[in-house]
């Protein structure tokens, strides 16, 4: 039997994990999904998820008895989250689907590990391990598929996708992270392609969360390219279907040691068109911070010149904003075939990243002391003085600006 070596797997013997297993009846609980999969693959483990034969109320009672704090995060679907030393551990009762509509499922609890495995998405995610490290593969395919890096749905691919259309994106996310250049499972791809319109039924938050995870992969270009040729990308992101732009950005990241950035990669796949970007942000219900960055890039009309003197570059950075210049310059660098010009654009991005804008020396209080009445005129004069300060290359100090104010007051 395949097993995980506890001597080389710290999470398997962590005191928090041990406490949970001691709180629940012996043999009732196993690790499931990502922690088992990633350990067998030799890659970093994130969350530790557990599956149990116990029903949610029995799990809650056992945790109460062991004085382990928990949150009923999805108790109607069988999930409680134990919190130990600030870290979450999801514990989900074994279940089977009774009814599905492509977005959510009505479930019934079971004590059958095989039934629980049948409702999971991919065979490589239907792997379980007990506290000793023994690995269980109820579908009989997960371990072989993991070894071959084959991504396929549990059972009938069409059925799995129709149960939850988000599985289309999860399939491509795993392909992006771990798929390499291996052949894509034909049945899985067919199910994703033929059910792509179901993606429009999903909540924007779920879609954007899954897209971000996919775009965080070291190189999601192949997965995105396959989505494009199968008309899945256009269904989901009609404003951002430039797969070549993504490929170029990934190449730049490798060359310049830039960490994967989902938002920058999304920009590389998009046209810098303000209305389209505004609609995309709204449709995917992006956060205020994400929307500000994407729209700032799309809306920017600042003239950027990688050949300009540093003083002029700093003016542009100040006026456009650091993040806007970094994003625009990196995107231009990625799109350039000329290596020297690409390098110049990267130099502009690096300058923006390392520069801290100076603070404007005057405030409204200074103008009030100088006799300027509060109101619209004060605002106009402050803006005029700030423009003068920027033109000076930020060298005009407080005294010079107050002298300039005297000229404005005449």
C-alpha positions in Angstrom: 0.0 0.0 0.0 1.2 3.5 -0.8 1.9 5.5 2.3 3.1 8.9 3.4 6.3 8.9 5.6 5.6 10.7 8.8 9.3 11.3 9.3 9.5 13.5 6.3 5.9 15.0 6.5 5.7 17.5 9.4 2.0 18.2 8.9 1.1 14.6 9.5 2.4 14.6 13.1 1.7 18.3 13.9 0.2 18.7 17.4 -2.9 20.4 16.1 -3.6 17.5 13.7 -2.9 15.0 16.5 -5.4 16.9 18.8 -8.1 16.7 16.2 -7.6 13.0 15.5 -7.6 12.3 19.3 -10.8 14.2 19.7 -12.6 12.1 17.1 -13.3 8.3 17.3 -10.4 6.1 16.1 -10.7 5.2 12.4 -13.4 7.7 11.7 -11.3 10.4 10.1 -8.8 10.8 7.2 -6.9 13.5 5.5 -8.3 14.2 2.0 -7.6 16.1 -1.2 -4.8 18.6 -1.6 -2.6 17.8 1.4 -2.5 14.1 0.3 -2.1 14.9 -3.4 0.6 17.5 -3.0 2.6 15.4 -0.5 2.7 12.5 -3.0 3.7 14.9 -5.7 6.5 16.4 -3.6 5.1 20.0 -3.7 4.2 22.4 -1.0 1.1 21.7 1.1 -1.3 24.5 1.9 -4.5 23.7 3.7 -5.0 20.5 5.7 -8.5 19.2 5.1 -10.1 16.2 6.7 -13.1 13.9 5.9 -15.0 12.0 8.6 -17.7 9.4 8.9 -19.2 11.4 11.7 -22.2 13.7 11.1 -21.6 17.5 11.6 -23.4 17.5 15.0 -21.3 14.6 16.3 -18.1 16.4 15.1 -19.1 19.5 16.9 -19.8 17.6 20.1 -16.5 15.8 19.9 -14.6 19.1 19.4 -16.5 20.7 22.3 -15.6 17.8 24.5 -11.9 18.3 23.6 -12.2 22.0 24.0 -11.2 22.7 20.4 -12.8 25.9 19.0 -14.6 25.6 15.7 -16.7 27.6 13.3 -19.7 26.0 11.4 -18.4 27.4 8.1 -20.7 25.1 5.9 -22.5 23.0 8.3 -25.5 22.4 5.9 -23.0 20.8 3.6 -21.2 19.0 6.4 -18.2 21.2 7.1 -16.9 22.6 10.3 -13.6 24.4 10.6 -11.5 23.7 13.7 -9.3 26.6 14.7 -6.1 25.7 16.6 -3.4 28.3 17.3 -5.0 30.5 14.6 -4.8 27.9 11.9 -8.0 26.5 10.2 -8.6 22.8 9.6 -11.7 21.9 7.6 -13.5 18.8 8.8 -16.2 17.6 6.4 -18.6 14.7 6.9 -18.6 12.0 4.2 -21.4 12.8 1.8 -23.1 12.0 -1.5 -25.0 14.3 -3.9 -28.8 14.0 -3.8 -29.6 16.9 -6.2 -27.4 19.3 -8.2 -28.0 22.3 -10.4 -24.5 23.2 -11.6 -24.0 25.7 -8.8 -24.8 24.0 -5.5 -25.7 20.6 -4.3 -28.2 19.0 -1.9 -26.2 16.4 0.0 -26.9 13.4 2.2 -24.4 12.1 4.7 -22.9 8.7 4.3 -20.3 6.5 6.0 -19.0 5.1 2.7 -15.6 6.4 1.6 -16.2 5.2 -1.9 -19.5 7.2 -2.1 -17.7 10.3 -0.9 -14.9 9.8 -3.5 -17.5 9.6 -6.3 -18.7 13.1 -5.7 -15.3 14.7 -5.9 -14.0 16.4 -9.1 -10.7 14.8 -10.2 -9.4 11.4 -9.4 -6.2 12.9 -8.0 -8.3 14.8 -5.5 -10.2 11.7 -4.3 -7.2 10.4 -2.3 -7.4 9.9 1.5 -4.8 9.2 4.1 -5.1 8.1 7.8 -3.1 9.4 10.7 -0.4 6.7 10.1 0.1 7.9 6.6 -1.6 5.0 4.8 -3.1 6.2 1.5 -6.5 5.1 0.2 -7.7 5.4 -3.4 -11.4 4.5 -3.5 -11.8 5.2 -7.2 -8.9 2.9 -8.1 -7.5 5.6 -10.5 -6.2 8.4 -8.4 -2.7 7.1 -7.6 -2.1 5.9 -11.2 -3.3 9.3 -12.6 -1.2 11.2 -10.1 1.9 9.2 -11.2 1.1 9.9 -14.9 0.0 13.5 -14.2 -3.3 12.7 -15.9 -6.2 15.0 -15.0 -9.6 13.4 -15.4 -12.9 13.6 -13.7 -14.1 10.9 -11.3 -16.5 8.6 -13.2 -18.4 10.2 -16.0 -16.9 13.6 -16.9 -20.2 15.0 -18.2 -21.9 14.2 -15.0 -19.1 15.7 -12.8 -19.1 19.0 -14.8 -22.9 19.3 -14.7 -22.9 18.9 -11.0 -20.8 22.0 -10.6 -19.7 24.1 -13.6 -16.9 25.5 -11.5 -15.1 22.2 -12.1 -14.4 23.4 -15.6 -12.1 26.1 -14.2 -10.7 23.8 -11.6 -9.7 21.4 -14.3 -7.8 24.1 -16.2 -6.3 25.4 -12.9 -4.8 22.0 -12.2 -3.7 21.7 -15.9 -2.0 25.1 -15.5 -0.2 24.2 -12.2 0.8 20.6 -12.9 -0.1 19.6 -16.5 3.2 20.1 -18.2 3.1 19.0 -21.8 1.2 15.8 -21.3 -1.8 14.8 -23.4 -5.1 16.3 -22.1 -7.8 13.8 -21.3 -10.2 13.8 -24.2 -13.4 13.1 -22.2 -12.6 15.8 -19.7 -11.9 18.4 -22.4 -15.0 17.4 -24.3 -17.2 17.8 -21.1 -15.6 21.2 -20.4 -16.1 22.4 -23.9 -19.7 21.3 -24.4 -20.8 22.7 -21.0 -18.9 26.0 -21.1 -22.1 28.0 -21.2 -22.8 26.7 -17.7 -20.0 29.0 -16.4 -22.3 31.9 -16.8 -24.5 30.4 -14.1 -21.8 30.7 -11.4 -21.3 33.5 -9.0 -18.8 36.1 -10.1 -16.9 35.7 -6.8 -16.3 31.9 -7.4 -15.3 32.5 -11.0 -12.8 35.2 -10.2 -11.3 33.3 -7.2 -10.7 30.3 -9.5 -9.3 32.4 -12.3 -6.8 34.1 -10.0 -5.6 30.7 -8.7 -5.1 29.6 -12.3 -3.2 32.8 -13.3 -0.9 32.3 -10.3 0.6 29.2 -11.8 4.2 29.4 -12.9 3.2 29.2 -16.5 -0.6 29.0 -17.3 -0.1 29.8 -21.0 -0.8 26.2 -22.2 -4.0 25.9 -20.2 -5.2 29.3 -21.3 -4.4 28.5 -24.9 -6.4 25.3 -24.7 -9.3 27.2 -23.1 -9.1 29.7 -26.1 -9.1 27.0 -28.8 -12.1 25.3 -27.1 -14.1 28.6 -26.9 -14.1 28.5 -23.1 -11.9 31.6 -22.6 -14.1 33.8 -24.9 -17.2 32.5 -23.0 -15.7 33.6 -19.7 -13.4 36.5 -20.6 -14.3 38.1 -23.9 -12.4 41.2 -22.9 -9.3 39.3 -22.0 -8.7 36.5 -24.5 -5.2 37.4 -25.8 -3.3 34.2 -25.0 -0.2 35.5 -26.8 0.0 38.4 -24.5 0.0 36.1 -21.5 2.8 34.0 -23.1 4.9 37.1 -23.6 4.3 38.2 -20.0 5.4 34.8 -18.6 8.5 35.0 -20.7 9.3 38.4 -19.3 8.7 37.2 -15.8 11.2 34.4 -16.3 13.8 36.7 -17.8 13.5 39.4 -15.2 12.7 37.2 -12.1 9.2 38.8 -11.6 6.8 36.9 -9.4 3.6 35.7 -11.0 1.0 38.5 -10.7 -2.6 37.5 -11.7 -3.7 41.1 -12.3 -0.7 41.9 -14.5 -1.2 38.7 -16.5 -4.9 39.6 -16.9 -3.8 43.0 -18.3 -1.5 41.2 -20.7 -4.5 39.3 -22.0 -6.6 42.5 -22.4 -6.8 45.6 -24.5 -6.1 48.8 -22.7 -9.7 49.9 -23.2 -11.3 51.8 -20.2 -14.9 50.8 -20.8 -14.2 47.1 -21.3 -12.0 47.0 -18.3 -14.6 48.7 -16.2 -17.2 46.2 -17.3 -14.9 43.3 -16.6 -14.2 44.5 -13.1 -17.9 45.0 -12.4 -18.9 41.6 -13.9 -16.4 39.6 -11.8 -17.1 41.7 -8.7 -13.5 42.5 -8.1 -12.3 44.1 -4.9 -12.0 47.9 -4.7 -8.2 47.5 -4.7 -8.2 45.2 -7.8 -10.6 47.5 -9.6 -8.5 50.6 -8.9 -5.4 49.0 -10.2 -7.0 47.5 -13.4 -8.9 50.7 -14.2 -5.9 52.9 -13.3 -3.9 51.0 -16.0 -6.7 51.1 -18.6 -7.7 54.7 -17.9 -4.1 56.1 -17.9 -3.4 58.7 -20.6 0.1 59.6 -19.3 2.8 59.8 -22.0 5.6 57.4 -21.0 8.9 57.6 -22.7 11.6 55.0 -21.8 14.2 57.2 -23.6 13.5 60.4 -21.5 15.8 61.9 -18.9 15.3 60.6 -15.4 13.8 63.9 -14.3 11.1 63.6 -16.9 10.5 60.0 -16.0 10.0 60.9 -12.4 7.5 63.6 -13.3 5.5 61.0 -15.3 5.6 58.5 -12.4 4.4 61.1 -10.0 1.5 62.2 -12.2 0.4 58.8 -13.4 1.1 56.9 -10.2 3.8 54.3 -9.4 1.6 51.2 -9.9 0.2 52.5 -13.2 3.8 53.1 -14.6 5.1 49.8 -13.3 2.2 47.9 -15.0 2.3 49.9 -18.3 6.1 49.7 -18.5 6.2 45.9 -17.8 3.5 45.2 -20.3 5.4 47.3 -23.0 8.6 45.4 -22.1 6.8 42.1 -22.5 5.4 43.1 -25.9 8.7 44.4 -27.4 10.6 42.2 -29.8 13.6 44.5 -29.6 15.6 43.4 -26.6 17.2 46.8 -26.0 13.9 48.6 -26.1 12.3 46.0 -23.8 15.2 46.5 -21.4 14.6 50.3 -21.4 10.9 49.7 -20.5 12.0 47.5 -17.7 14.4 50.2 -16.4 11.4 52.6 -16.3 9.4 50.0 -14.3 12.3 49.5 -11.9 12.7 53.2 -11.5 9.0 53.6 -10.5 9.3 50.6 -8.2 12.2 52.0 -6.3 11.2 55.6 -6.2 9.4 57.2 -3.2 7.6 60.4 -4.3 8.5 63.5 -2.2 5.8 65.3 -0.2 4.5 68.5 -1.6 5.9 71.3 0.8 2.7 73.3 1.1 -0.8 72.8 2.6 -4.0 74.7 2.7 -2.9 76.1 6.1 0.2 77.7 4.5 -2.0 79.4 1.9 -4.5 80.6 4.5 -1.6 82.2 6.5 -0.5 83.9 3.3 -3.9 85.5 3.0 -5.7 83.1 0.6 -9.4 82.6 1.5 -10.5 79.0 1.8 -12.6 77.9 -1.1 -12.3 77.0 -4.8 -9.6 79.7 -5.4 -7.4 78.2 -2.7 -7.7 74.8 -4.4 -6.8 76.2 -7.8 -3.8 78.0 -6.4 -2.6 74.8 -4.6 -2.9 72.9 -7.9 -1.0 75.6 -9.8 1.8 75.6 -7.2 1.9 71.8 -7.3 2.2 71.9 -11.0 5.1 74.3 -10.7 6.8 72.1 -8.1 6.5 69.1 -10.4 7.9 71.0 -13.4 10.9 72.0 -11.2 11.6 68.3 -10.8 10.4 68.5 -7.2 13.3 70.9 -6.3 11.2 74.0 -5.5 11.2 74.3 -1.7 8.6 75.9 0.5 10.1 79.4 0.3 10.2 79.4 -3.5 6.7 78.2 -3.7 5.5 80.9 -1.3 7.3 83.5 -3.4 5.5 82.1 -6.4 2.2 82.4 -4.5 2.8 86.1 -4.1 3.0 86.4 -7.9 -0.2 84.4 -8.2 -1.9 86.8 -5.7 -1.1 89.9 -7.7 
